[in-house]
């Protein structure tokens, strides 16, 4: 146990652990926003409808959702580092496969396997980092990891818009492959070896989905919060590029630059959200954050009809709400599990990916039925109000596992 008077960040191995795992989170986040901002160009090039292009996005998220608990369990038993390194390498290989896809069928297959590799990264990154730090810094280190994640979100729309405009949508997958090469090397060299269960040890096998943890209020409410948050934010991230590029006639580059305001604010606020959780618990920050999101979703259709400055301000409000919510909510989920099940608890992040999948599906469905961005945002606002209500029923304290 680290001495309370010594900062855990003075340990170089811990800093390298956060950097390597943060790069994995960065790459997954960058992939999501790169593909989202390039979706209109991809649809045009391959002659796809909004519903068809949504399948390319949802198959990636569905693969992550289904396989997160599997790789979380594998990390518990075989070692998180092994799973993480293999996942990073696989992510790059299938990114190249996406770049060379000849049509929607091959692209869907390649994106599905890339989602499997991303699940390996997501299921093990948080447990690796949490095991490197004392429990008293759990929320703050999660906030730091999330901040690195949102660096990817910050760069995603901007880089995606520039790359798609200059080189086409296939180039975004070449970029992801190049980053994956670096990430694989750093993870192999910097992460400490862990072996999971000792050879010959008969360890009780927990279920892939930790059902018993659903009876723990911080875990259950955290799962519900993650599901609602990511459903609403992905309703926005899927529908807004189409609204800006098709309805307003913006280029991919201009739309990407506008959309960076949301993740920029999220990146700045995420560590502060972790600090709030450490000091005051999770109830108030999560409820307040969801209320902010509901207001922002209601304002955004009016902002889109107005000036670019208005769009930037309202997207910044979305970033404020999401950034404040994520670190306390994740700390609540991870803090509910005993140390030996941290990877399994991390697999509960499948709720996040279910939310992402539902968000894309809901947005695509509402767009096809109504053709109005306003209706998509109204649905997101209603779900955010539900999220604020759910947050008010959670306990204030974060139960820290030993």
MARMI-351849 format. One record per residue (C-alpha): residue number from 1; chain; residue in one letter; x, y, z. Coordinates in pm, 1 decimal. Example, Ala and Ser with C-alpha at 12.3 -4.5 7.8 and 13.67 -1.06 7.14 Angstrom:
2
resi|chain|resn|X|Y|Z
1|A|A|1230.0|-450.0|780.0
2|A|S|1367.0|-106.0|714.0
% end
This chain:
402
resi|chain|resn|X|Y|Z
1|A|X|0.0|0.0|0.0
2|A|X|142.3|337.3|-99.6
3|A|X|222.7|584.1|176.9
4|A|X|-53.6|843.7|205.9
5|A|X|200.2|1125.8|202.0
6|A|X|362.4|1013.3|-122.9
7|A|X|187.5|1073.0|-452.5
8|A|X|132.7|748.4|-645.5
9|A|X|222.3|940.0|-961.2
10|A|X|589.9|948.6|-856.9
11|A|X|609.3|582.0|-956.7
12|A|X|724.0|567.8|-1319.9
13|A|X|573.1|223.5|-1379.2
14|A|X|229.5|356.5|-1281.9
15|A|X|260.0|648.6|-1521.1
16|A|X|358.4|411.3|-1802.8
17|A|X|62.8|188.2|-1718.6
18|A|X|-179.8|480.4|-1750.4
19|A|X|-11.9|589.9|-2074.3
20|A|X|-30.0|246.3|-2238.2
21|A|X|-388.1|178.5|-2128.3
22|A|X|-486.3|534.9|-2210.3
23|A|X|-357.8|487.8|-2564.7
24|A|X|-586.0|185.7|-2597.6
25|A|X|-884.2|388.2|-2481.1
26|A|X|-772.0|673.3|-2706.9
27|A|X|-760.7|445.4|-3011.0
28|A|X|-1105.4|297.6|-2947.9
29|A|X|-1253.3|645.2|-2897.7
30|A|X|-1076.7|779.8|-3205.4
31|A|X|-1215.4|491.5|-3410.7
32|A|X|-1571.6|563.9|-3301.8
33|A|X|-1567.0|932.6|-3388.0
34|A|X|-1365.9|885.3|-3706.9
35|A|X|-1626.3|643.1|-3837.2
36|A|X|-1918.4|857.8|-3718.6
37|A|X|-1795.6|1171.3|-3893.8
38|A|X|-1713.9|974.4|-4210.7
39|A|X|-2051.3|794.2|-4220.1
40|A|X|-2211.8|1037.1|-4470.4
41|A|X|-1913.2|1004.9|-4707.1
42|A|X|-1911.2|627.9|-4662.5
43|A|X|-2284.2|612.2|-4738.3
44|A|X|-2237.4|818.6|-5055.1
45|A|X|-1938.5|618.7|-5179.7
46|A|X|-2102.4|280.4|-5122.8
47|A|X|-2455.1|398.0|-5215.8
48|A|X|-2599.0|309.1|-4876.8
49|A|X|-2907.4|432.8|-4694.6
50|A|X|-2900.0|568.5|-4339.3
51|A|X|-3028.9|234.7|-4213.7
52|A|X|-2758.5|40.9|-4397.5
53|A|X|-2475.4|263.2|-4278.4
54|A|X|-2601.5|226.6|-3922.3
55|A|X|-2533.9|-148.5|-3948.2
56|A|X|-2163.5|-82.9|-3999.3
57|A|X|-2160.7|116.2|-3677.2
58|A|X|-2383.7|-114.5|-3474.8
59|A|X|-2207.4|-440.0|-3566.9
60|A|X|-1886.3|-298.1|-3416.9
61|A|X|-2067.8|-201.0|-3097.8
62|A|X|-2259.8|-528.1|-3079.0
63|A|X|-1938.2|-729.0|-3106.0
64|A|X|-1793.6|-528.9|-2817.7
65|A|X|-2109.3|-573.9|-2611.6
66|A|X|-2128.2|-949.3|-2655.4
67|A|X|-1757.3|-1014.2|-2601.4
68|A|X|-1677.0|-771.6|-2317.7
69|A|X|-1773.8|-1017.6|-2041.1
70|A|X|-1589.0|-1298.9|-2219.0
71|A|X|-1264.0|-1105.1|-2236.3
72|A|X|-1317.9|-963.8|-1888.1
73|A|X|-1331.8|-1320.5|-1760.0
74|A|X|-1030.9|-1414.5|-1973.0
75|A|X|-838.6|-1124.2|-1823.3
76|A|X|-922.8|-1249.6|-1472.5
77|A|X|-794.1|-1598.5|-1549.6
78|A|X|-521.7|-1567.0|-1815.2
79|A|X|-390.7|-1218.8|-1734.8
80|A|X|-509.2|-876.5|-1841.2
81|A|X|-183.0|-779.3|-2010.5
82|A|X|-196.5|-1072.8|-2253.2
83|A|X|-553.2|-993.9|-2351.4
84|A|X|-475.9|-622.7|-2389.2
85|A|X|-169.5|-673.2|-2612.2
86|A|X|-344.4|-925.0|-2838.7
87|A|X|-643.7|-692.9|-2861.5
88|A|X|-430.8|-398.5|-2969.3
89|A|X|-259.5|-602.4|-3239.3
90|A|X|-588.4|-742.3|-3365.8
91|A|X|-744.5|-398.4|-3374.0
92|A|X|-477.7|-283.8|-3619.6
93|A|X|-505.6|-591.8|-3840.1
94|A|X|-881.0|-555.3|-3882.6
95|A|X|-851.4|-180.6|-3932.9
96|A|X|-649.8|-262.1|-4245.4
97|A|X|-917.6|-511.2|-4346.4
98|A|X|-1177.8|-232.5|-4319.1
99|A|X|-959.8|-7.7|-4533.9
100|A|X|-952.5|-267.6|-4811.3
101|A|X|-1319.7|-371.7|-4789.7
102|A|X|-1480.8|-395.6|-5134.1
103|A|X|-1842.1|-352.0|-5024.7
104|A|X|-2083.7|-341.1|-4733.9
105|A|X|-2065.2|-716.0|-4662.0
106|A|X|-1685.7|-730.6|-4627.0
107|A|X|-1684.5|-402.5|-4435.0
108|A|X|-1938.2|-534.6|-4185.7
109|A|X|-1737.4|-853.6|-4131.9
110|A|X|-1409.3|-665.7|-4082.6
111|A|X|-1574.5|-414.4|-3851.4
112|A|X|-1721.4|-699.0|-3646.6
113|A|X|-1376.5|-851.3|-3588.5
114|A|X|-1237.9|-508.1|-3509.8
115|A|X|-1509.4|-477.7|-3246.3
116|A|X|-1393.8|-806.9|-3095.5
117|A|X|-1040.8|-668.5|-3068.8
118|A|X|-1174.0|-346.0|-2917.5
119|A|X|-1359.9|-554.3|-2656.1
120|A|X|-1025.3|-700.8|-2547.9
121|A|X|-889.8|-349.5|-2492.8
122|A|X|-1196.9|-219.0|-2313.2
123|A|X|-1240.3|-517.5|-2082.9
124|A|X|-884.8|-500.6|-1949.0
125|A|X|-766.9|-136.5|-1958.0
126|A|X|-947.0|-18.8|-1644.1
127|A|X|-856.5|-324.5|-1430.9
128|A|X|-489.4|-293.6|-1528.6
129|A|X|-481.8|70.7|-1421.6
130|A|X|-682.7|16.5|-1102.0
131|A|X|-453.4|-262.1|-985.6
132|A|X|-155.2|-29.6|-1021.6
133|A|X|-295.2|238.7|-786.4
134|A|X|-413.5|246.3|-422.7
135|A|X|-793.0|242.0|-364.4
136|A|X|-793.2|603.8|-242.3
137|A|X|-703.7|719.7|-594.8
138|A|X|-950.1|496.2|-782.1
139|A|X|-1190.6|767.0|-900.9
140|A|X|-911.5|1009.1|-986.9
141|A|X|-713.3|759.0|-1192.1
142|A|X|-1031.5|660.0|-1374.5
143|A|X|-1082.0|1028.3|-1447.2
144|A|X|-728.7|1046.4|-1587.3
145|A|X|-789.2|739.4|-1804.2
146|A|X|-1114.9|890.5|-1925.3
147|A|X|-938.0|1217.5|-1999.7
148|A|X|-700.1|1029.5|-2230.7
149|A|X|-1004.1|864.5|-2385.9
150|A|X|-1154.3|1202.1|-2465.9
151|A|X|-835.6|1320.8|-2628.7
152|A|X|-931.9|1061.9|-2890.7
153|A|X|-1281.6|1204.8|-2902.1
154|A|X|-1140.3|1555.2|-2939.0
155|A|X|-921.2|1457.6|-3232.8
156|A|X|-1176.9|1222.6|-3391.8
157|A|X|-1417.0|1470.2|-3555.3
158|A|X|-1139.4|1711.0|-3658.5
159|A|X|-901.1|1446.1|-3794.9
160|A|X|-1187.1|1254.5|-3952.9
161|A|X|-1315.3|1560.1|-4134.0
162|A|X|-968.8|1651.7|-4264.6
163|A|X|-875.2|1297.2|-4367.5
164|A|X|-1207.5|1219.1|-4534.6
165|A|X|-1198.5|1548.2|-4722.4
166|A|X|-842.1|1497.3|-4845.2
167|A|X|-796.5|1120.1|-4878.2
168|A|X|-1135.9|954.6|-4846.7
169|A|X|-1294.8|746.0|-4572.7
170|A|X|-1065.8|444.2|-4621.2
171|A|X|-768.1|645.6|-4497.8
172|A|X|-914.2|665.9|-4147.2
173|A|X|-867.1|291.6|-4104.3
174|A|X|-506.1|313.3|-4223.9
175|A|X|-446.1|572.9|-3951.2
176|A|X|-600.2|343.5|-3689.1
177|A|X|-374.7|58.7|-3800.9
178|A|X|-63.9|276.1|-3764.6
179|A|X|-162.4|383.3|-3412.6
180|A|X|-227.3|20.5|-3321.4
181|A|X|129.9|-76.8|-3410.5
182|A|X|261.5|179.3|-3162.1
183|A|X|8.7|79.4|-2898.1
184|A|X|95.2|-288.9|-2924.1
185|A|X|465.0|-217.8|-2874.1
186|A|X|410.2|11.4|-2575.0
187|A|X|171.1|-230.6|-2407.4
188|A|X|411.7|-521.0|-2452.2
189|A|X|703.4|-322.7|-2309.4
190|A|X|543.0|-107.3|-2039.0
191|A|X|267.6|-311.6|-1876.5
192|A|X|364.5|-533.2|-1586.4
193|A|X|315.4|-903.5|-1637.4
194|A|X|13.1|-1059.0|-1469.8
195|A|X|-72.4|-1424.0|-1487.4
196|A|X|-432.9|-1435.6|-1371.1
197|A|X|-504.9|-1750.3|-1171.8
198|A|X|-195.6|-1936.2|-1051.0
199|A|X|-111.5|-2259.3|-1237.1
200|A|X|-293.8|-2550.7|-1079.0
201|A|X|-502.1|-2323.8|-860.5
202|A|X|-867.2|-2422.2|-839.6
203|A|X|-1037.6|-2088.6|-833.0
204|A|X|-1413.2|-2057.3|-829.8
205|A|X|-1530.5|-1946.0|-1169.0
206|A|X|-1755.2|-1641.6|-1145.8
207|A|X|-2033.2|-1605.3|-1404.3
208|A|X|-1948.0|-1412.0|-1718.8
209|A|X|-2209.5|-1154.7|-1621.2
210|A|X|-2177.4|-1077.4|-1246.0
211|A|X|-2548.4|-1111.6|-1164.0
212|A|X|-2486.3|-1097.9|-789.3
213|A|X|-2336.0|-750.5|-827.5
214|A|X|-2666.3|-627.0|-969.3
215|A|X|-2799.9|-649.6|-614.1
216|A|X|-2537.3|-397.3|-503.2
217|A|X|-2700.0|-51.3|-545.3
218|A|X|-2387.5|142.1|-662.4
219|A|X|-2324.9|-121.0|-929.4
220|A|X|-2688.2|-148.6|-1043.2
221|A|X|-2746.2|225.5|-1061.6
222|A|X|-2410.8|270.2|-1234.1
223|A|X|-2508.4|18.6|-1501.0
224|A|X|-2843.3|194.0|-1556.0
225|A|X|-2670.9|531.8|-1574.1
226|A|X|-2414.4|414.8|-1828.4
227|A|X|-2687.4|263.9|-2044.3
228|A|X|-2887.6|587.6|-2051.1
229|A|X|-2589.4|820.0|-2094.2
230|A|X|-2442.2|640.4|-2393.4
231|A|X|-2779.8|586.0|-2556.2
232|A|X|-2839.8|961.7|-2560.8
233|A|X|-2487.5|1068.5|-2659.2
234|A|X|-2478.4|823.0|-2949.3
235|A|X|-2818.4|937.4|-3067.5
236|A|X|-2641.0|1271.6|-3103.2
237|A|X|-2309.5|1153.4|-3247.5
238|A|X|-2479.5|942.6|-3517.1
239|A|X|-2744.2|1194.2|-3625.9
240|A|X|-2555.3|1524.7|-3605.0
241|A|X|-2304.2|1454.8|-3889.0
242|A|X|-2594.2|1378.5|-4124.8
243|A|X|-2781.0|1691.1|-4012.5
244|A|X|-2477.2|1915.3|-4060.4
245|A|X|-2351.6|1762.9|-4386.3
246|A|X|-2680.9|1680.0|-4560.7
247|A|X|-2925.3|1938.8|-4428.6
248|A|X|-2688.7|2232.6|-4380.7
249|A|X|-2454.0|2134.8|-4664.3
250|A|X|-2135.2|2147.7|-4458.1
251|A|X|-1820.2|1967.0|-4562.3
252|A|X|-1695.3|1678.1|-4349.4
253|A|X|-1407.8|1898.1|-4235.6
254|A|X|-1632.7|2185.3|-4123.6
255|A|X|-1872.4|1948.9|-3944.6
256|A|X|-1584.9|1774.7|-3770.3
257|A|X|-1439.4|2101.5|-3645.2
258|A|X|-1774.5|2208.9|-3502.8
259|A|X|-1822.5|1878.4|-3324.0
260|A|X|-1489.2|1899.9|-3139.6
261|A|X|-1635.8|2137.8|-2879.6
262|A|X|-1819.7|1852.1|-2706.0
263|A|X|-1521.5|1618.0|-2648.9
264|A|X|-1289.2|1911.0|-2566.9
265|A|X|-1509.6|2006.3|-2272.8
266|A|X|-1548.4|1638.3|-2176.6
267|A|X|-1170.0|1592.6|-2168.9
268|A|X|-1128.7|1890.8|-1938.0
269|A|X|-1419.2|1804.7|-1709.3
270|A|X|-1369.8|1426.1|-1670.8
271|A|X|-1089.8|1448.5|-1406.7
272|A|X|-1295.4|1708.1|-1217.7
273|A|X|-1587.8|1465.5|-1216.8
274|A|X|-1361.4|1206.6|-1055.4
275|A|X|-1258.7|1458.5|-789.9
276|A|X|-1624.7|1535.3|-716.0
277|A|X|-1693.5|1164.8|-668.9
278|A|X|-1398.9|1124.2|-430.8
279|A|X|-1512.6|1420.7|-222.1
280|A|X|-1893.9|1420.3|-234.7
281|A|X|-2012.7|1083.8|-366.7
282|A|X|-2193.2|1006.7|-691.2
283|A|X|-2558.5|1106.3|-645.7
284|A|X|-2546.7|1484.6|-689.8
285|A|X|-2285.2|1497.7|-971.8
286|A|X|-2466.0|1230.2|-1176.9
287|A|X|-2815.5|1378.9|-1136.3
288|A|X|-2692.3|1730.8|-1215.3
289|A|X|-2499.4|1606.5|-1519.4
290|A|X|-2803.2|1429.8|-1666.0
291|A|X|-3017.3|1740.1|-1616.5
292|A|X|-2758.7|1945.6|-1807.3
293|A|X|-2766.0|1691.6|-2089.9
294|A|X|-3145.7|1704.5|-2115.1
295|A|X|-3135.5|2083.6|-2147.3
296|A|X|-2860.6|2065.6|-2410.3
297|A|X|-3048.5|1811.9|-2624.1
298|A|X|-3356.6|2034.9|-2624.4
299|A|X|-3149.6|2339.2|-2722.2
300|A|X|-2944.3|2174.4|-2997.2
301|A|X|-3209.3|2168.6|-3277.5
302|A|X|-3254.4|2543.3|-3232.9
303|A|X|-2876.6|2592.0|-3236.6
304|A|X|-2841.3|2390.5|-3559.0
305|A|X|-3093.8|2622.0|-3723.1
306|A|X|-2888.1|2922.6|-3614.0
307|A|X|-2520.2|3013.0|-3609.2
308|A|X|-2212.8|2795.1|-3583.1
309|A|X|-2125.9|2967.1|-3254.9
310|A|X|-2454.5|2849.6|-3107.4
311|A|X|-2382.7|2491.7|-3211.1
312|A|X|-2040.1|2508.5|-3046.9
313|A|X|-2184.7|2642.6|-2720.8
314|A|X|-2459.9|2381.7|-2695.0
315|A|X|-2223.4|2096.6|-2781.3
316|A|X|-1995.1|2231.1|-2509.4
317|A|X|-2290.4|2201.9|-2271.0
318|A|X|-2330.0|1838.0|-2377.6
319|A|X|-1961.1|1786.7|-2302.6
320|A|X|-2002.8|1945.4|-1959.4
321|A|X|-2285.0|1710.4|-1869.1
322|A|X|-2124.7|1393.3|-2004.5
323|A|X|-1781.2|1476.1|-1862.3
324|A|X|-1922.9|1539.4|-1515.7
325|A|X|-2120.7|1213.2|-1522.0
326|A|X|-1877.0|953.7|-1652.9
327|A|X|-1601.5|940.2|-1387.7
328|A|X|-1834.4|923.6|-1081.8
329|A|X|-2051.9|665.2|-1254.1
330|A|X|-1758.9|443.4|-1353.8
331|A|X|-1607.9|473.1|-1006.1
332|A|X|-1939.3|354.2|-861.6
333|A|X|-1940.6|48.8|-1089.6
334|A|X|-1577.6|-46.7|-1034.2
335|A|X|-1586.4|24.1|-660.7
336|A|X|-1868.2|-225.6|-610.8
337|A|X|-1656.8|-528.5|-709.7
338|A|X|-1388.9|-704.1|-503.0
339|A|X|-1033.1|-668.0|-627.3
340|A|X|-1011.0|-1018.0|-776.2
341|A|X|-1316.4|-949.1|-993.0
342|A|X|-1213.6|-608.7|-1125.7
343|A|X|-1185.0|-734.3|-1483.9
344|A|X|-1528.6|-894.1|-1454.7
345|A|X|-1666.8|-567.3|-1320.0
346|A|X|-1501.6|-386.6|-1609.2
347|A|X|-1692.6|-620.7|-1839.4
348|A|X|-2005.5|-451.9|-1704.5
349|A|X|-1902.2|-168.3|-1933.9
350|A|X|-2100.3|-376.3|-2182.0
351|A|X|-2389.6|-157.4|-2061.5
352|A|X|-2209.0|135.7|-2215.2
353|A|X|-2184.4|-41.7|-2548.8
354|A|X|-2544.5|-157.2|-2533.4
355|A|X|-2629.0|210.0|-2487.5
356|A|X|-2415.1|307.3|-2786.6
357|A|X|-2582.4|41.4|-2999.8
358|A|X|-2929.2|146.8|-2888.0
359|A|X|-2841.0|510.3|-2952.6
360|A|X|-2739.5|446.0|-3312.9
361|A|X|-3043.2|223.7|-3372.4
362|A|X|-3287.2|472.3|-3216.1
363|A|X|-3141.0|767.3|-3404.1
364|A|X|-3147.4|581.0|-3738.1
365|A|X|-3505.2|468.3|-3675.4
366|A|X|-3630.7|814.7|-3578.8
367|A|X|-3448.8|971.5|-3874.3
368|A|X|-3604.1|725.9|-4119.0
369|A|X|-3953.9|762.2|-3971.2
370|A|X|-3966.2|1140.0|-3920.2
371|A|X|-3671.1|1280.7|-4113.3
372|A|X|-3630.4|1536.1|-3832.4
373|A|X|-3321.8|1587.9|-3618.8
374|A|X|-3548.2|1761.4|-3367.7
375|A|X|-3732.9|1436.8|-3291.8
376|A|X|-3407.2|1250.0|-3234.1
377|A|X|-3297.9|1511.9|-2980.9
378|A|X|-3638.0|1511.7|-2811.5
379|A|X|-3604.3|1137.8|-2756.0
380|A|X|-3253.7|1189.0|-2616.1
381|A|X|-3378.2|1459.4|-2377.8
382|A|X|-3652.9|1233.1|-2242.4
383|A|X|-3399.2|956.2|-2173.6
384|A|X|-3166.8|1205.3|-2002.9
385|A|X|-3447.5|1309.6|-1767.2
386|A|X|-3497.4|941.8|-1685.0
387|A|X|-3123.6|921.7|-1616.4
388|A|X|-3137.7|1217.8|-1377.7
389|A|X|-3422.7|1051.5|-1190.0
390|A|X|-3233.6|721.8|-1164.9
391|A|X|-2925.7|903.9|-1034.0
392|A|X|-3122.6|1056.7|-746.0
393|A|X|-3191.4|708.0|-606.4
394|A|X|-2830.1|595.7|-590.6
395|A|X|-2624.5|603.4|-272.5
396|A|X|-2393.7|900.9|-227.2
397|A|X|-2084.3|709.4|-123.6
398|A|X|-1853.7|497.8|-339.6
399|A|X|-1781.9|165.7|-166.4
400|A|X|-1413.4|106.3|-223.4
401|A|X|-1300.5|-251.0|-263.9
402|A|X|-1006.3|-361.1|-61.6
% end
